[in-house]
């Protein structure tokens, strides 16, 4: 009976993050993200902070980072209003389900250099950037590789709000 209570207590503590697990140390990184979707292209240079917050879970951990970025988005070849620059700041929550691999989710603020790209009117220079991805840090190496889906939209602050999506490949260097 006592062993069942002890086992159940340990299981519950593990599920709710009360069992200490030492998360892998992750440093700041500089990444190049190159992406495309439906004829649109985006190249972004991003600087991600070291974790600002960390929470150990039973067999994984969470962390929160901040990413500052500058990018260049291009519309389809030959379309009017071909390209825009953008800068952004995005907090990212990472769930490290292995010591070196994480799912990432971020919602941030971005400012674009105009409101037309590839013949598409995005209405406001201010755009939210919603990202979901996976990232892997190579063991005993400063390199990381990831895949990220990013959606830019003004959240209907002003219409039209067509949004813009990019599937991005990420190559980074941790320091």
Backbone torsions as a table, in degrees:
resi	resn	phi	psi	omega
1	UNK	NA	-48.7	-179.5
2	UNK	-64.5	-37.6	179.2
3	UNK	-65.8	-34.5	176.5
4	UNK	-66.4	-42.9	179.2
5	UNK	-64.2	-44.1	179.3
6	UNK	-63.5	-45.1	179.5
7	UNK	-63.2	-43.6	178.4
8	UNK	-63.7	-42.0	179.1
9	UNK	-62.7	-44.9	178.8
10	UNK	-63.8	-39.8	177.9
11	UNK	-62.2	-47.5	179.7
12	UNK	-64.1	-40.7	177.9
13	UNK	-62.6	-40.0	178.5
14	UNK	-65.3	-42.2	179.8
15	UNK	-63.9	-33.8	-177.2
16	UNK	-99.2	12.2	171.2
17	UNK	82.6	22.6	-179.0
18	UNK	-95.5	-5.6	175.9
19	UNK	-90.3	123.2	-177.3
20	UNK	-66.2	127.3	175.1
21	UNK	-127.9	129.9	180.0
22	UNK	-84.3	111.0	179.6
23	UNK	-71.1	152.6	175.5
24	UNK	-65.2	141.8	179.6
25	UNK	-76.3	127.4	178.0
26	UNK	-120.0	133.7	-177.1
27	UNK	-99.4	177.5	173.1
28	UNK	-66.1	156.9	177.4
29	UNK	-144.8	155.1	174.8
30	UNK	-113.8	124.8	-174.4
31	UNK	-128.1	149.2	170.5
32	UNK	-108.5	124.6	177.6
33	UNK	-114.7	127.6	179.3
34	UNK	-124.3	124.9	-175.9
35	UNK	-145.9	167.9	-179.9
36	UNK	-157.0	159.5	171.2
37	UNK	-171.0	129.2	175.8
38	UNK	51.5	42.6	176.2
39	UNK	87.5	-9.6	178.0
40	UNK	-94.1	145.9	-178.5
41	UNK	-129.2	148.8	-179.3
42	UNK	-143.2	129.4	174.5
43	UNK	-121.5	125.8	-174.0
44	UNK	-132.2	138.8	171.3
45	UNK	-106.7	124.3	-174.3
46	UNK	-127.7	137.1	174.4
47	UNK	-112.1	115.4	-179.3
48	UNK	-107.2	133.6	-178.4
49	UNK	-71.4	163.4	167.0
50	UNK	-66.1	161.9	-178.3
51	UNK	-54.9	133.2	176.4
52	UNK	-92.2	-19.7	-179.2
53	UNK	-154.2	141.6	178.7
54	UNK	-138.8	143.7	178.1
55	UNK	-137.0	117.0	177.9
56	UNK	-76.1	137.6	174.1
57	UNK	-115.2	-176.1	-175.4
58	UNK	-55.9	-52.1	-177.8
59	UNK	-133.7	21.5	-179.9
60	UNK	-156.5	-171.8	173.1
61	UNK	-155.4	162.7	177.1
62	UNK	-111.6	150.5	167.7
63	UNK	-146.6	161.1	-179.5
64	UNK	-123.6	129.1	178.5
65	UNK	-127.5	170.5	173.7
66	UNK	-120.5	136.7	179.9
67	UNK	-121.4	124.9	172.5
68	UNK	-103.8	137.2	-175.2
69	UNK	-141.7	155.1	170.4
70	UNK	-135.6	135.0	-175.4
71	UNK	-144.9	169.6	-179.4
72	UNK	-132.6	117.5	-178.4
73	UNK	-109.3	136.8	-179.7
74	UNK	-123.3	140.2	174.8
75	UNK	-81.8	178.1	178.3
76	UNK	-57.3	146.8	-179.0
77	UNK	-54.6	130.9	176.9
78	UNK	85.1	-7.6	180.0
79	UNK	-79.4	147.4	178.2
80	UNK	-67.5	159.0	180.0
81	UNK	59.9	50.4	-167.9
82	UNK	-57.8	-35.0	-172.2
83	UNK	-149.8	160.2	177.4
84	UNK	-143.1	148.3	168.9
85	UNK	-93.3	154.6	174.1
86	UNK	-148.3	148.5	173.1
87	UNK	-124.5	147.9	-177.6
88	UNK	-150.3	162.2	174.0
89	UNK	-137.6	121.7	-174.0
90	UNK	-136.8	125.7	169.1
91	UNK	-78.8	138.3	179.1
92	UNK	-121.4	132.1	172.4
93	UNK	-100.5	126.6	179.3
94	UNK	-113.0	135.8	171.1
95	UNK	-110.4	105.5	-178.9
96	UNK	-84.3	94.4	-178.4
97	UNK	-84.2	-11.6	164.5
98	UNK	-133.7	167.4	-179.5
99	UNK	-59.8	-24.5	-175.6
100	UNK	-118.0	-1.8	-175.2
101	UNK	-128.8	134.3	-176.1
102	UNK	-139.1	151.8	164.8
103	UNK	-90.4	143.1	179.1
104	UNK	-128.9	145.6	179.5
105	UNK	-140.8	130.1	179.2
106	UNK	-145.6	147.4	172.2
107	UNK	-132.6	121.2	-175.6
108	UNK	-139.7	179.7	-178.8
109	UNK	-103.9	136.6	-179.7
110	UNK	-135.3	144.8	175.0
111	UNK	-121.4	124.9	179.9
112	UNK	-99.0	156.2	-177.0
113	UNK	-77.9	-2.3	178.7
114	UNK	-168.6	-171.7	-177.7
115	UNK	-123.5	11.3	176.1
116	UNK	-129.0	133.1	175.0
117	UNK	-143.5	122.0	178.6
118	UNK	56.0	37.7	-178.6
119	UNK	80.6	-1.8	-179.7
120	UNK	-98.5	130.7	177.1
121	UNK	-93.7	120.8	-179.8
122	UNK	-100.0	2.4	171.2
123	UNK	71.2	-43.6	-178.7
124	UNK	-131.7	146.1	175.8
125	UNK	-72.5	-26.1	177.3
126	UNK	-81.1	125.8	-180.0
127	UNK	-136.5	141.8	170.3
128	UNK	-81.3	146.3	174.5
129	UNK	-119.8	115.9	178.7
130	UNK	-106.3	126.6	-176.5
131	UNK	-129.9	143.7	175.5
132	UNK	-139.3	130.6	-176.9
133	UNK	-161.2	-175.8	175.0
134	UNK	-132.2	141.1	-179.3
135	UNK	-135.6	143.4	179.1
136	UNK	-130.7	124.7	173.0
137	UNK	-91.7	126.2	179.2
138	UNK	-74.6	129.7	-177.5
139	UNK	-57.5	139.3	178.1
140	UNK	56.9	29.5	-179.7
141	UNK	-145.7	149.1	176.9
142	UNK	-81.3	-3.3	-173.7
143	UNK	-86.1	147.6	174.4
144	UNK	-136.5	155.1	-179.5
145	UNK	-137.0	139.4	-179.2
146	UNK	-149.6	168.1	173.7
147	UNK	-131.5	129.4	-174.6
148	UNK	-135.7	139.1	170.3
149	UNK	-104.7	125.6	179.6
150	UNK	-124.5	133.6	177.5
151	UNK	-119.9	122.8	175.1
152	UNK	-101.6	135.5	-178.9
153	UNK	-160.7	154.0	177.1
154	UNK	-94.4	10.7	177.2
155	UNK	57.2	34.3	179.5
156	UNK	62.1	28.2	172.4
157	UNK	-60.1	-38.9	178.5
158	UNK	-149.4	145.1	179.3
159	UNK	-103.0	150.4	3.0
160	UNK	-75.4	156.3	179.5
161	UNK	-131.8	71.8	-175.4
162	UNK	-71.6	-21.2	-176.5
163	UNK	68.6	166.4	178.2
164	UNK	-149.0	132.1	-177.0
165	UNK	-113.4	149.5	175.0
166	UNK	-143.0	134.1	166.2
167	UNK	-93.9	120.3	-172.5
168	UNK	-119.0	134.2	171.1
169	UNK	-93.1	134.6	-174.3
170	UNK	-119.7	127.3	173.1
171	UNK	-122.2	124.2	-175.2
172	UNK	-133.2	163.4	178.3
173	UNK	-131.2	119.1	-178.8
174	UNK	-86.9	143.7	178.2
175	UNK	-142.2	NA	NA
